Amino acid sequence: MNAQNVSDILKQAIIMEHRGKSLYEQVASQTSNEDVRKIFQVMAEEEQTHIDFLQKQLKHYGEAGHFDKNDLEKAPGHEAIANTILTEEMVKDISGSGFEAAAISAAIDMETKSVEAYSKRAEETSDPNEKELFQWLANWEKGHHKLLIDLNKQLTEKVWYDNNFWPF
């Protein structure tokens, strides 16, 4: 793959991360639920970490013609979002049809697209450093995706229960 294609892929990844960060910051600023605000603030911070990381990789690739393996090894893990606890109180406070639930649904779609894009790029490349870079990003986004899916499932069950949708 030529350098222009790789640069374009990195630029597109940076744009995706900016969009995610914007969504998460918007939710954090508009929600009245403090626990939801914290979750989305952490996710926005992690998206900024991705942006910074990808920008450094783009610069390094432009200068050296390859990815910076050492930078990948020093990159922070995705423990911050994985350690976020979904409490029953938080789920109880979120309306299944309200702003937060809609934002969670939109965020799931965004994270799904990110995971798919990064995983696809990891599969397509023959460069082992690029493969590792995009697999690392896909795994990080999978952490966000799992958190959001778990939260959405709990909200859906709450709506079903509140509206007597259960078959028993």
N, C-alpha and C positions, 0 to 999 in steps of 0.2 A: 504494500500500500504506500502511496506517495505521501510526502510530508504535508501537503495541502489537505488531503483527506483526513489525516490524523488530527491536524490542527482544527479542521472544521468539526470533527466529532467532539473534540475537547471543548470547543466554543459552544456547541449545542448543549453539552453536559452542563457547562457553567450557566447557560440560560435556564435550563431545567431547574437547577439548584436555586437560582434567584427567584424563580416563580414559586417554588416551594417555600422558600424563606418568606416571601411576601404574603403568601396565604397564611402561614403560621403566625406571623406578626399581626396580621389583621384579626385573626381569631383571638389571639392573646389580648389585643387591645379592646376588643368589643365584648368579650364574654364577661358575665357577672359572676361566674364560678371560678373561685381562686385556684382550685385544683386543676381545672381545665386550662386556665391561664398558664400555670406552671408547666404543664405538659407541652403546650404549644410554644412557650418561650424556649424550653430546652430543645425542641425540634427545630425552631428557627436558628438557635445557636449552632446546632449540628449542621444545618444547611450552610451556614456561613463558614464553618470549618471545611465543608466540602468545597465551597467556592474558593477559599484561600488555597486549599490543597490543589485543586484543578488548575488554578491560575499559575501556581508555581510549576506544576508539571508542564503546562503549555509553554511557559517561558523557557524551561529547561529543554523541552523538546525542540523548540525553535532555535535554541543556541547550540545544542549538542547533537540533535538528530535522534535522540532516544530518551526514554523516561528515566527519572531519577529513582532508582531502586532504593537507595538509602532514605530518601524522603518518605517512601511508602512504609518502610520498616519503622520509621519514627512517628508516623501518623497515629493520632489517638484512636483508640478503639471505639466501639459503639455501645459502651457500657452505660452511658448516661441515660439514654432512653430505655434501655433494657431494665434498668433499675427503678424506673418509674412504676409506682404502685397504683393500680386501679382499685379504688376503694368502693365499697357498697354505697357509702355516703355520696361520693362523687356521682356515681351512676344515678342514684336517687334524685339528685339535684338537677340532672340534665333532662330536659324534655325530649322525648324520642322524635318529636316533630319540630323542634325548635332550631334556633340558629346554630348551636353547638353540634347538634346531630347532623345538620346539613353540611356544616364545615368538615365534620369527620368523614362523611360520605365523599365529599369532594377531595379530601386529603387522601383517602384510600385510592381513589382513581389516579391521583397524581403519583403516589408511591408505586402503584402497580406499573404505570408507564415507565417510571425510573428503573425499577427492577428489571423489567423486560428489556429496556434499551441497553442497560449496562450488561446484563447477562448475554444478550445477543452479540454485543461488541466483544465480550470476552470469548465467546465461542468462535467468532469470525476471524480474529487476529491470529497470526502465526508468531507474533512477537511475544515471548514469555513475560516480559515486563509489562507490556500493555495488557496482556491477559490477566495478570495478577492485579493490576490497577483496577480494571473494570470489574473483576470478580469481587474485589475488596469493596468497591462502591456498591455493587449489587447486594452484597451481604449486609452492609450498613443500612441500606434502604429497606431490606427485608425486616430488620429490627423495627423500623418505623411502621412498616406495613402490618406486622404482627400486632403491635400495640393498638393500632387503629382498628384492626379487624376484631380484636378481643373486646375493645370498648364498644364497637358497633353491635357486636353480638349481645352484649349485656344490655344495651339500650333497646334492642329489638325485643329481647325477652321481657324486659320491663313493660314495653308497650303492649305486648301480647297479654301479659298478666293483667295489666291495668284495664284492658278492654275485654277481658274474658274471652280471648281468642284460643285459649288452651282447650283441647278436646275433652278434658276430664274435669 
